[in-house]
Amino acid sequence: MSRGRKSLLMLFVFSLLGLVGARLQAADEKTVELAKKEGRVSFYTSMAATESKLLADAFQAKYPFLRVEITRLSSEKLLQRTITEHRTGSDLFDVVTNSGMEIHLLAKAGLLARYVSPEAQAFFADSKDPGGRWVDMYSNLRVITYNTQFVPKERVPKRYEDLLAPAWKGQIGFPEGQYSWYATMLRIMGEDRGRKFMHVLGR
């Protein structure tokens, strides 16, 4: 990534982390000048179009001399595109938002620059990278829902392990490729117990 593109990344991260006030006013003038030469910010995201546009518009209102170009794809396709670009030596994105697992893989591949926001200390430890390469923007809640017409209250699962009962076999559904959910279960239950749970659930 060029020096100019790193400067754009810094400016955009300032905005995404909510530093639109006095701190952003005091942004390094040299960084701003380098960003002006580039003239645009390439924003890769898996967020909904409405949400990503809100962020882009807020940033562009603050920096009208920078054009924000949004590339929106699904989490997996965005990861694939980013890695493919890197392998070809293009590295076209300046800033990226994606799901937790995909961001982890990008960081592991060395594709995320280090930036520690002054606000980082206000985040929970598990909501930011110890190496300063990412900070949570939002969290996805995963809950169990059930059809009240078919499942009486006394049969509603109280623990995850209750889902392993034979009565639920073939009755549970969720989207494919739930890697983040899998990782979350390992974290909640511990790796050994979590893997055993997922193995039995998948039978």
N, C-alpha and C positions, 0 to 999 in steps of 0.2 A: 504494500500500500504506500502511495506516495506521501510526501510531507503534507501536501495540500489536502489530500483525502483524509489523512489523520486529523487535520485541523477541523475539517467538516464534521468528522465523527465526534470530536470533542464538543463542538458547538451544539450538535444535535442531541447528544447525551445530556448536556446541561439542560436543554429544553425538556426532554423526556422525563428527567428526574425532578421537574417542577421548579427549576431555578430561574423562573421568568422574572423574578423581582430584582432586588438590589444586587444580588450576586451576579446575575447575568449581565446587568448593566456594567459591572466591573470586569467583564470578561477581557482576557488578554487582547490588547489591540493588535498585536502581531498575528494572533490566531485569526482574528476577524479579517485582517488584510489578506492573509493566505486563502481564507475561504472565499473572499471576493473574487480572487483570480480563478478559482474553480467554477464558481457561479451556480453550482447545483449540489444537491444532496440526494444520494441514491438510498432510498429507504426500503429495505426488504422486510416483509412482515407476514405473519399468518393471522393477524387480527382481522376482525370484521372490517369491511370497507368503510362503514360509517365511523368506527372508532379510529382507524388509522388516518382517515382524512381529517378528523378533529385535531389529532396531534400535529399532522403536517401543516394544517392551516394556522394553528397557534404559533408554530415555529416560523412559518413564512411571514406571518404578520409582524413578528419581532425582527426578522431579517429579510426584508422584501427584496434584497439583492441576491438572495439564494432561492433557486427553484427546487422544490421538493418533488422528486420523482418516485412514486410509490409502485413497488412490485409486490403484488399480493398473491400468495400461493398457499396450499395446504402445508402443514408443518413438515411432513415427510418430503414433499416435492421441493419446498424451499431449502431444506437441508441438502438434498441432492444437487440442486442448482448451485448452491454456494460452494460445495465441495468440488463439483465439476469445474466451475470457473477457476477455482484456486489451482486445480491440477493443470489447467491450460494456461496459467499465468496471468489471467485477466483480473481477478479480484474486483468485481464491479460494484459491490455494495459498500456503503459508508457506515450504515447502522442497521442492525437487525433486531427484530423482536420475534421470538418463536417460543414454542412450548419447552418445558424444562429439560426433557431428555435431549431434544435437538440442540439446545443451547449448550448442554453438557458436552455433547459430541463435538460441537464447533470449538469449544474451549479446549477440549482434549487434542483436537487437531491443530491447535495453535493459531486459529483464525480470528480470535478476539483480542483486541488491544486492551491493555490495562488502564483503567481510569477509576480512581477512588473519589467519589463525590463527597463533599463536606457533609452531606446529609446521610451518608452511609451508616454512620454510627447510630442513627435512629431506627435502623432496620433490625429485625430479629436475625440472629446468627444464621438460621437456615434459610433466610430470604436474600442472602447475598453470597457472592463467591469470596472465600478467604483471600484469594489472589487478586481481587479487585477487577474481575473481568465481566461481571454481570450483577445486576440487582433486579429483584422482582418488580414487575409493573402491576401485576394482578395475580390472583390465585384462583384456580378452578376448584370448586367444591364437588366432591363425589359422594352421592347419597344413594341409598337403596329405596326404590319406590315399588309399589305393588298395587295390583288391581283389587280394590276393596270389594268388588262384586264376587271375586273368586277366593280371596284370602281373608278369613276371619281374623279378628284382632289377636286371638289367642295363638294363632299360628305364625304371626309376623316374626321373622328372625330377630333375635336380640343381640346376637354376636355374629361375626363373620363365619365362624365355624358352623353355625346353624345352617348355613347355605349348603353344607356338605351332606345334609340328611337326604336319604334316597328319595323322599317325596319331591324334592326340588330338581331331580335329574331331568334334563330336557325342558325345564320350565324357566330357565334363567337366560336372559339375553342382554348383550351389550355390543357396541361396535367393535370391529376388528382392529387390531394394531394398538391396543391400549397399553403401550409400553410404560407410560408414566404411571398408570394405575398399578401395574405390576411392580414397578420400582417403589411406589408408595406402600404397597402391602409388605414388601420386604423390609422397608424401614419401620413400619408399625409393628410387625410381628417378629422382626429379626430374620436374618437370611435363612437359617435352617427351617424354622417353623413356617416362614412365609413361602418358601419353595415347596414344602410339603403340602401346604394348603392349596397353592395354585395348581400343583400336580393333580391332586384329588379332584379339585373343582373342574379341571379340564377333561376329566375322563368321560 
